[in-house]
């Protein structure tokens, strides 16, 4: 809470003047992070495909990876441990995950794509790949594998 207060330029106890407790602070952070990351992923799969984006799956994975690498602590907060679903904006979790379905056109392929993205990203953030691994190539291989049969 001290670090969050420092980020916001206020003392940690002042956070509780705005939100009733730690769980509320966490839920608010999760809610806002899901919205921001979901917005980026929706934009990625909605953008016209170019040689640079490589289609909806590659664009989605690039947006997902970029967000997680730039916000590793928020990424961990949203994707590990218990998710405070009852405290989130209704429908937000489904909306934030929808780009995976839009990119694949099939719910189980969408879940598999998210599992690939999450697993690869958390290993990358935690520097668990072998030194010298070309992670851009790893992400590209995943994008190619899931792009076969992607939704139009």
N, C-alpha and C positions, 0 to 999 in steps of 0.2 A: 504494500500500500504506500510505503514511503517513496518507492521508485515511481509509482504512478503519480503521486502528488508532486514529486519533483518535475516530472514531465509536463504536468499541467500548471506548474508554477504556484502550487498551493501546498499547505501542510497536510499530511496524511489524514489527521482527524477531520479536516474540513470536508473531505470527501463524503463523510457521513451526514453532512448538512444537506447534501444533494441527493444521496441515495441511502436507504435504511441500513445497509450492511454490506459486508464483503460479497455475499452471494449476489446481491443486486448489482454491485459493481461488475462482477464477473459476467453476469447475464447481459448487462448493457454492452460490455466490450464484445462479447460473443455476437450479440445481435448486430452491432455496427460492423463488425468484421465480416460476418456472413453477408450483410448487405453490400459492403464495398467489394469483396471478392466476387460475389455473385454478379454484381453489376459489370465488373471487368470481364467475367467469363461470358455473360450474355452478349456483350459488345463484340467479343472475339468471335463467337460462332455466328453472329449476325453480319459481320463484315464480309464483303465480297472476297472470294478466294483469289489470291494472286500467287505468283511463284514464290514471293517472300513469305506468305502465310502458309502455303501448302495445304489449304483446305481446312474445314472446320475442326477436325480432330487436332491437327498440328497447331492451329491458332489457339484452341482451348488449352492445350497443354502448355503452350508458351505463356499464356496469361496466368494460368495456375502456378506454374513454376516461378514466374516473375513475382507474383504477389507473395508467395511463401518465402522466397529468398530475401525479399525486401522487408518482410515483417515476420521473422521466424518465431518470435515469442507469441505474437497474436495467432500465427498459424498453429502453433502447438496448443494454445489455449482452446482453439475451436476444434481441433482434430484429435486430441488425446484426452483421456479421462472421461468423466461423465459430462454429457451435454445437458444444460439446464433447459430442456425443451419446453417445459411448462411456463417458463419465464420469457420465452422468445416471442417476437411478433408472430401472430398466427400465420402460417403458410410460408414463412421466411425460409425455413430449412429446405422445404421442397423446391421453392423458387430458386434458391442458391444452387441446388444440385441439378436443376433442370437442364443447364447447358450440356451436361454429359449425355442426357437422353437426346437432346436436339442434335448432338454431333454423331450419335450412333444409331438413333432410331429404334432402339430396342432396350428395354429396361435392364436386362441382365448384362448385356454388353456395356451399358452405361455404368453399372456397378463395377464391372471388371476394369473399365477404363479408369474410374475413380480410384480403385484399389492400386492399379499400376501407378497412377499419378501420385497418390499419397505415399505409397511405399518408397518410390524412387525419390520423391522430394524429401521425406524425413531422413532417409539415408544420406542424401546430399547435404542437407542442413547440418546433420550430425557428423559429417565427414567420415562416413563409414565405408565408402567405396575405396578400393585399393588406390594408393598414391599413383598418380599418372593416368588414372582412368579418364577417358574422354567422355564426359557426361553429356555433352551436346549430342554425341553420337548415340548414347544410350536413349536419350529422349527422342531422337529422330527415329530410332528403331521401334520404340513403342508407338510413336505416331503412325509409322508405316503399317505396323501390325494391326492397329485398331482402325486405320483408314480403309482397309479392305472391307468393303461392304458398308461404309459409313452412310448415314442418311443424306439424302440430297437436300 
